Amino acid sequence: MEVWTTEPGVQFYGGNFIDGKDTGKGGKVYNFRTALCLETQHFPDSPNQPSFPSTVLKPGQTYKHVCVYKFDVKK
């Protein structure tokens, strides 16, 4: 898998708070650490770090970003 984005950072969530109480498609139980999420975004502390890319959106500006998840199968 490849992730292509116009954002400067990626947050990883590893399913640490999934507790087996929720079910998904086909009744599949979601257990502890059985999932992951890659969220493309700015760095979490950007507003407080002058050296990080700015997160300021001024009146009249439009926020837009692109994120592409590319999957490939090798035989």
C-alpha positions as CSV (number, residue, x, y, z in Angstrom):
1,M,0.0,0.0,0.0
2,E,1.2,3.5,-0.8
3,V,-0.2,6.8,0.6
4,W,0.1,9.9,-1.5
5,T,-1.0,13.2,0.1
6,T,-0.7,17.0,-0.1
7,E,-0.6,17.0,3.8
8,P,2.7,17.2,5.6
9,G,1.9,14.5,8.2
10,V,0.2,11.2,8.9
11,Q,-1.4,10.1,12.2
12,F,-1.5,6.4,12.9
13,Y,-4.3,4.9,15.0
14,G,-3.8,1.2,16.0
15,G,-7.1,0.2,17.5
16,N,-6.0,0.4,21.1
17,F,-9.5,1.4,22.3
18,I,-11.4,-1.2,20.4
19,D,-12.8,-3.6,23.0
20,G,-14.8,-6.3,21.1
21,K,-18.2,-4.7,21.7
22,D,-18.7,-3.6,18.1
23,T,-19.3,-5.7,15.1
24,G,-18.8,-5.1,11.4
25,K,-19.8,-6.6,8.1
26,G,-20.9,-10.2,8.4
27,G,-21.0,-10.0,12.2
28,K,-17.2,-9.8,12.4
29,V,-16.1,-8.7,15.9
30,Y,-13.7,-5.8,16.2
31,N,-11.2,-6.7,18.8
32,F,-8.3,-4.9,20.5
33,R,-5.7,-3.8,18.0
34,T,-7.3,-5.6,15.0
35,A,-7.5,-2.4,12.9
36,L,-5.4,0.5,11.8
37,C,-6.1,4.0,10.5
38,L,-3.8,6.3,8.6
39,E,-5.0,9.9,8.7
40,T,-3.2,12.4,6.5
41,Q,-3.2,15.8,8.2
42,H,-1.1,18.6,9.5
43,F,1.0,18.0,12.5
44,P,-1.1,18.0,15.7
45,D,0.8,20.9,17.4
46,S,1.1,23.0,14.2
47,P,-0.6,26.2,15.6
48,N,2.0,26.3,18.4
49,Q,5.1,25.6,16.4
50,P,6.3,28.4,14.1
51,S,8.6,26.0,12.2
52,F,5.7,23.6,11.3
53,P,3.5,24.3,8.2
54,S,0.8,26.7,8.9
55,T,-2.8,25.6,9.6
56,V,-4.3,29.1,9.4
57,L,-7.3,29.4,7.1
58,K,-8.1,33.1,6.5
59,P,-11.6,34.4,5.6
60,G,-12.4,33.6,1.9
61,Q,-9.8,30.9,1.6
62,T,-10.8,27.3,0.8
63,Y,-9.2,24.3,2.5
64,K,-8.5,21.5,0.1
65,H,-6.2,18.5,0.2
66,V,-5.7,15.3,-1.7
67,C,-5.1,11.8,-0.3
68,V,-4.7,8.7,-2.4
69,Y,-4.4,5.2,-1.0
70,K,-2.9,2.9,-3.6
71,F,-3.1,-0.8,-3.2
72,D,-1.1,-3.3,-5.3
73,V,-1.0,-7.1,-5.4
74,K,2.3,-8.8,-6.2
75,K,2.2,-12.4,-7.5
